Amino acid sequence: MLTRRNFILSGSVAAAAALLIPSFACTAAEKVVGLQLYSLRDDLPKDVKGTIEKVANAGFKEVETYGFSIKDQFWGLTPTQFKKLLDANGLKAVSGHYSLGSYLTDGNTAELKAAIDAAKVLGSEYVTIPWLDESIRKNADDYKKIALKMNEAGRMCTDSGLRLAYHNHNFEFEKQGDTTGYEILLKETDKKLVDFELDLYWVVRSGNDPSKLFKENPGRFTMWHVKDMDKTDPALNAEVGTGSINFKAIFAEAKLSGMKHFFVEHETNYKPNPIESVTASCAYIKKELI
């Protein structure tokens, strides 16, 4: 029989238990699994409609785009046409990887402005810089110049109701004197203007600890890329949950990170094929991580 005393005790125990649950679990119902469409780069340009349908059928609800340009748009589709295709499949493009043309080299804003316009049509939240050409990141001063340009681009995005984000690989963690390129970008960019999309695989591959980054820069990593590391060959990806990265520990610190969205991404080592690989990763994340 449940007496008032037992009810109060059981309620207290439940409340105490809730404090022990990782912060991400408290909002699991609100989280959905996203996919970086670059994972399907061999199929998407050949059959945009069919590939997007497969993404939705695989269980994803959000996507991150790649490959946009003024000339080719989204694989031949205008932002408006692509938005209709996503809507028809229950998908939202919350972020996109945009090369920004030569903006980071010479300040030309043509592609940046086009990216902002495209992102607004898609209803996105982020314009994300996916890569830095080796020619513009040779030393610490180069990274400081890049940070200044990111702040300027971030202001343009903010003025348009968007956020600018930066996606890392492993080269940013190389030493630049007594610091690293990534530390410079974190320090020299305005947190009011620039967010970071942390590629968890590349952080671990570079010998760094995502948890340490979260603690040193709380709230700055509003997006993640989630891909596992092959246990035999670290240069290869693996389906999430089958590799060597401890994602449960990382997801437990989602709140400290500031993570709002995350995207499965596979760059290498598809087994048995791209769509089945990302489908397997999606299923594992839903069952084990959120």
C-alpha positions as CSV (number, residue, x, y, z in Angstrom):
1,M,0.0,0.0,0.0
2,L,1.3,3.4,-1.0
3,T,1.1,5.6,2.1
4,R,1.7,9.3,2.1
5,R,5.1,8.7,3.8
6,N,6.1,6.2,1.2
7,F,4.9,8.5,-1.6
8,I,7.1,11.3,-0.3
9,L,10.0,9.0,0.1
10,S,9.6,7.5,-3.4
11,G,9.3,11.0,-4.8
12,S,12.5,12.1,-3.1
13,V,14.3,9.1,-4.4
14,A,13.1,9.8,-7.9
15,A,14.2,13.4,-7.6
16,A,17.6,12.4,-6.4
17,A,17.9,9.9,-9.2
18,A,17.1,12.5,-11.8
19,L,20.1,14.5,-10.6
20,L,22.3,11.6,-11.4
21,I,21.0,11.2,-15.0
22,P,23.3,12.9,-17.6
23,S,21.9,16.3,-18.5
24,F,21.3,15.3,-22.1
25,A,18.9,12.5,-21.1
26,C,16.6,15.1,-19.5
27,T,16.0,16.6,-22.9
28,A,16.3,13.4,-25.0
29,A,12.7,13.7,-26.2
30,E,13.5,17.1,-27.8
31,K,16.7,15.8,-29.6
32,V,16.6,14.4,-33.0
33,V,19.3,12.7,-35.1
34,G,20.7,14.7,-38.0
35,L,22.8,13.7,-41.0
36,Q,25.6,15.6,-42.7
37,L,24.6,15.0,-46.3
38,Y,28.3,14.8,-47.4
39,S,28.0,11.2,-46.1
40,L,26.0,10.4,-49.3
41,R,28.2,12.5,-51.6
42,D,28.4,9.7,-54.3
43,D,24.7,9.3,-54.6
44,L,23.2,12.7,-53.9
45,P,24.3,14.6,-57.0
46,K,23.0,11.7,-59.2
47,D,19.6,11.4,-57.6
48,V,18.7,14.3,-55.2
49,K,15.1,13.3,-54.7
50,G,15.6,9.6,-54.2
51,T,18.6,10.1,-51.8
52,I,16.7,12.6,-49.6
53,E,13.8,10.1,-49.4
54,K,16.3,7.5,-48.2
55,V,17.6,9.9,-45.6
56,A,14.1,10.4,-44.2
57,N,13.4,6.6,-44.3
58,A,16.6,6.0,-42.4
59,G,15.2,7.8,-39.4
60,F,16.8,11.2,-39.6
61,K,14.9,14.4,-39.0
62,E,17.5,17.0,-39.6
63,V,20.2,17.4,-42.2
64,E,23.3,19.6,-42.8
65,T,23.9,20.6,-46.4
66,Y,27.2,20.8,-48.3
67,G,28.3,21.8,-51.8
68,F,26.2,25.0,-52.3
69,S,27.6,27.5,-54.8
70,I,26.1,30.5,-56.6
71,K,26.6,28.6,-59.9
72,D,25.2,25.1,-59.1
73,Q,23.0,25.9,-56.1
74,F,22.1,22.6,-54.4
75,W,23.0,20.0,-57.0
76,G,21.0,21.9,-59.6
77,L,18.1,22.8,-57.3
78,T,17.4,26.3,-56.1
79,P,17.2,26.8,-52.3
80,T,13.4,27.1,-52.7
81,Q,13.2,23.9,-54.7
82,F,15.4,22.1,-52.2
83,K,13.4,23.4,-49.3
84,K,10.2,21.9,-50.8
85,L,12.0,18.6,-51.2
86,L,13.1,18.6,-47.6
87,D,9.6,19.6,-46.4
88,A,8.0,16.8,-48.4
89,N,10.2,14.3,-46.5
90,G,9.9,15.8,-43.0
91,L,13.4,17.1,-42.9
92,K,14.9,20.4,-41.8
93,A,18.3,21.7,-42.8
94,V,19.3,23.4,-39.6
95,S,22.9,24.0,-40.8
96,G,24.9,24.0,-44.0
97,H,28.6,23.7,-44.9
98,Y,29.4,26.7,-47.1
99,S,32.8,27.3,-48.7
100,L,32.2,31.1,-48.8
101,G,34.3,31.3,-52.0
102,S,37.4,33.4,-51.5
103,Y,36.1,35.3,-48.5
104,L,38.6,34.1,-46.0
105,T,41.4,34.8,-48.5
106,D,40.5,38.2,-49.9
107,G,37.3,39.3,-48.2
108,N,35.1,38.9,-51.2
109,T,31.6,38.5,-49.7
110,A,29.7,37.3,-52.8
111,E,29.5,33.6,-51.9
112,L,29.0,34.5,-48.2
113,K,26.0,36.7,-49.0
114,A,24.6,33.9,-51.3
115,A,25.1,31.4,-48.5
116,I,23.2,33.6,-46.0
117,D,20.4,34.0,-48.5
118,A,20.2,30.3,-49.2
119,A,20.3,29.4,-45.5
120,K,17.4,31.8,-44.8
121,V,15.3,30.2,-47.6
122,L,16.0,26.8,-46.1
123,G,15.0,28.0,-42.6
124,S,18.4,27.1,-41.3
125,E,20.0,28.3,-38.1
126,Y,23.7,28.1,-39.0
127,V,26.0,28.9,-41.8
128,T,29.0,26.7,-41.1
129,I,32.6,27.0,-42.4
130,P,33.8,23.5,-43.2
131,W,37.5,23.8,-44.0
132,L,40.4,26.2,-44.1
133,D,42.7,26.0,-47.2
134,E,46.3,25.2,-46.2
135,S,47.5,28.3,-47.9
136,I,45.8,30.6,-45.4
137,R,46.7,28.8,-42.2
138,K,50.5,28.6,-42.1
139,N,51.1,30.2,-38.7
140,A,49.5,31.8,-35.6
141,D,49.1,35.2,-37.3
142,D,47.2,33.5,-40.2
143,Y,44.7,32.0,-37.6
144,K,44.3,35.5,-36.0
145,K,43.4,37.0,-39.4
146,I,41.0,34.2,-40.0
147,A,39.4,34.8,-36.7
148,L,38.9,38.5,-37.6
149,K,37.1,37.5,-40.8
150,M,35.0,35.0,-38.9
151,N,33.9,37.7,-36.6
152,E,32.9,39.9,-39.6
153,A,31.1,37.0,-41.2
154,G,29.5,36.2,-37.9
155,R,28.1,39.8,-37.7
156,M,26.6,39.5,-41.2
157,C,25.0,36.2,-40.2
158,T,23.7,37.6,-36.9
159,D,22.2,40.6,-38.7
160,S,20.3,38.2,-40.9
161,G,19.0,36.1,-38.0
162,L,21.6,33.3,-38.4
163,R,24.7,32.1,-36.6
164,L,28.1,31.4,-38.0
165,A,29.8,28.2,-37.0
166,Y,33.2,26.7,-37.7
167,H,33.8,22.9,-38.2
168,N,37.2,21.5,-37.4
169,H,39.4,18.7,-38.7
170,N,42.7,17.8,-37.0
171,F,45.1,20.3,-38.5
172,E,43.7,23.0,-36.2
173,F,45.2,21.2,-33.2
174,E,48.8,21.4,-34.5
175,K,51.1,23.6,-32.5
176,Q,51.5,27.2,-33.4
177,G,54.2,28.3,-31.0
178,D,52.9,27.8,-27.5
179,T,49.3,27.5,-28.7
180,T,47.3,25.8,-31.4
181,G,45.2,27.1,-34.3
182,Y,42.1,25.9,-32.6
183,E,42.9,27.7,-29.4
184,I,43.5,30.9,-31.4
185,L,40.1,30.6,-33.1
186,L,38.3,30.0,-29.8
187,K,40.1,32.9,-28.1
188,E,40.0,35.4,-31.0
189,T,36.4,35.0,-32.1
190,D,33.6,36.7,-30.4
191,K,31.3,34.2,-28.7
192,K,28.4,36.4,-29.5
193,L,29.1,36.0,-33.2
194,V,30.8,32.7,-33.8
195,D,29.9,29.1,-32.6
196,F,31.8,25.9,-33.1
197,E,30.7,22.6,-34.6
198,L,32.9,20.1,-33.0
199,D,33.8,17.1,-35.1
200,L,34.3,14.5,-32.3
201,Y,36.2,12.0,-34.5
202,W,38.8,14.6,-35.5
203,V,39.2,15.8,-32.0
204,V,39.9,12.3,-30.7
205,R,42.0,11.5,-33.8
206,S,44.2,14.5,-33.1
207,G,44.9,13.2,-29.5
208,N,42.6,15.7,-27.8
209,D,39.7,15.2,-25.3
210,P,36.3,16.7,-26.1
211,S,35.5,16.8,-22.4
212,K,38.5,19.1,-21.8
213,L,37.4,21.4,-24.6
214,F,33.9,21.6,-23.1
215,K,35.2,22.4,-19.6
216,E,37.6,25.1,-21.0
217,N,35.0,26.6,-23.4
218,P,31.5,25.9,-22.0
219,G,28.6,26.6,-24.3
220,R,30.6,27.2,-27.4
221,F,30.1,23.9,-29.2
222,T,26.5,24.2,-30.3
223,M,26.8,21.5,-32.9
224,W,28.7,18.2,-33.2
225,H,29.7,15.8,-35.9
226,V,29.3,12.2,-34.7
227,K,31.3,9.5,-36.4
228,D,33.2,6.7,-34.8
229,M,36.8,5.6,-35.2
230,D,37.7,2.2,-36.6
231,K,39.4,0.1,-33.8
232,T,42.0,-1.3,-36.1
233,D,42.8,1.7,-38.3
234,P,42.1,5.1,-36.8
235,A,42.3,6.7,-40.2
236,L,39.0,5.0,-41.0
237,N,35.5,5.8,-39.8
238,A,33.2,3.2,-38.3
239,E,29.4,3.0,-37.7
240,V,28.7,4.8,-34.4
241,G,28.9,2.3,-31.6
242,T,31.2,-0.1,-33.3
243,G,34.4,1.9,-33.0
244,S,36.7,3.2,-30.2
245,I,35.1,6.5,-29.2
246,N,33.2,6.6,-25.9
247,F,30.2,8.5,-27.1
248,K,28.2,7.8,-23.9
249,A,30.6,9.8,-21.9
250,I,30.6,12.6,-24.5
251,F,26.8,12.8,-24.8
252,A,26.6,13.0,-21.0
253,E,28.3,16.4,-21.2
254,A,26.1,17.8,-24.0
255,K,24.7,20.5,-21.7
256,L,28.2,21.7,-20.8
257,S,29.1,21.7,-24.5
258,G,26.1,23.8,-25.4
259,M,25.2,21.3,-28.0
260,K,21.8,22.0,-29.7
261,H,22.2,19.8,-32.8
262,F,24.4,16.9,-33.9
263,F,24.9,15.2,-37.2
264,V,26.1,11.7,-38.1
265,E,28.8,11.9,-40.7
266,H,30.8,9.2,-42.5
267,E,33.8,10.2,-44.5
268,T,35.5,6.9,-45.1
269,N,35.1,3.1,-44.7
270,Y,31.5,2.4,-45.7
271,K,30.3,-1.0,-44.7
272,P,28.3,-2.3,-46.4
273,N,27.3,1.0,-48.2
274,P,26.8,4.6,-47.4
275,I,23.0,4.7,-46.7
276,E,23.1,1.4,-44.7
277,S,26.1,2.7,-42.7
278,V,24.4,6.0,-41.7
279,T,21.2,4.1,-41.0
280,A,23.0,1.8,-38.5
281,S,24.6,4.8,-36.8
282,C,21.2,6.5,-36.5
283,A,19.7,3.4,-35.0
284,Y,22.5,3.0,-32.4
285,I,22.3,6.7,-31.4
286,K,18.5,6.5,-30.8
287,K,18.8,3.3,-28.8
288,E,21.9,4.0,-26.8
289,L,22.7,7.7,-26.6
290,I,19.5,9.7,-26.5
